[in-house]
Each structure stands twice: as C-alpha cells, then as structure tokens.
Amino acid sequence: IPALADRAYQGAGPWVTTGRKRPPGRELTPTRRTVNRALSQARAPVERGMAILKSWRVFRKARVSPNRMTSIAAAVLTLERQR
C-alpha cells in the first residue's frame, strides 16, 4: 500500500513517498519545494486527525483490544469531521 510520510522516513521503501531534504550547503530547486509543499498539504489532515486522537482521554486510558480501538477511532474521526 503506498504511503505518504515525512522526511524522517526517507529510505523506508519504494512504497513510501517522502519529501526531499535540502542538500548540504545548497537549496532545494523550486520544483522540489513545490513537491514537498504538496506532500505536506496531503499529509496535514492525517496529522491533525492523529493529534486529535492522541488528545482524547479514551485513547490514553483504553484497556480494550486493538480491533475494538480501530472501530472507536473511526467513530471519533467521523464525529470530528462532522464538527
């Protein structure tokens, strides 16, 4: 499954798309800057969703199976999206 990730995951595999790091002593080309910006914009909703999930107490104190937490996470993200 293809995935978008931040630059810390460079080299994680061919299915992981990451932005480009600035070469030492040089700047990124305008094209690479634009690509990095587009990747960041695509990842932003997911990053925000994860931050919201981490702030909900139910996820910090949960003592249920991971399968059940998946359903709870889907419900929470649906509620947040409707807000």
ABEGO torsion letter per residue (X at the ends): XBBBBBAAABGAEAABBBBBBBBBGBBBBAAAAAAAAAAAAAAAAAAAAAAAAAABAAAAABABBAAAAAAAAAAAAAAAAAX
